[in-house]
Amino acid sequence: MHRRSTTVRGFVRFPINDHRYKNTNEGGMFVRLVVVENRDRKNGWRVCTGGSCYVKFDESFQGDDVHGSNYEKDPTKEEIEKWTPEQAKAYIDKSQTRPYEKFHFPLIDVTNRKGLNWNSEPHDERVLADRKYNSIPYLAIINMGSTGWSGFDSEKEDYWICSYKDLTDEGKSLYNTVKKLYGKFADVYLTTWLDT
């Protein structure tokens, strides 16, 4: 294992030498390319059913190249003291699930059986609880890169998020091939994860 090192593998150019990013030494980061079938089209990419892939919410999800991270600095004690109860509730609700989490993991906030919309009852509560950490169904999942470096952006005060420009030439070629494979029937996302 190369956790907490600057070892890099794969097709991602992690900015390990960019002074804008501080290495927080949390364990590392990795990037997954995921493909989401476009459900708005009359006919999806798949001719038959099946073939779905899922990701388990297995580390600290930092965001994707479409939704970003939507990170906001924590409010100061003085700001919090001025809040109305409604403002406090809105902040708590907003901080519970970020838009990128809600998109890729729509059940993440579910706290009871009814909220899971599981059609066949009864189910073991442990199975139901585990289901909320599954992603939406993807057409494909590729681990694009991994590093022992954990980059925190000192300007944005947020963790680094991979985008297309951060891919190596080989990574861009693979990304473009995947886009071509699924065409207008799917969208491709680069998701960035922090190993804590």
Secondary structure, DSSP 8 states (H G I E B T S, - for coil): --TTS--EEESB---TT-TTEEE--SSEEEEEEEEEE-TTSSS-S-SSS---B--B--SEEEEETTTB--------HHHHHT--HHHHHHHHHHHHS-HHHHHH-TTTT--STGGGT-SS----HHHHHHHTTB---BSEEEEEEEES--EEETTTTEE----GGGB-HHHHHHHHHHHHHHGGGEEEEEEEEEE-
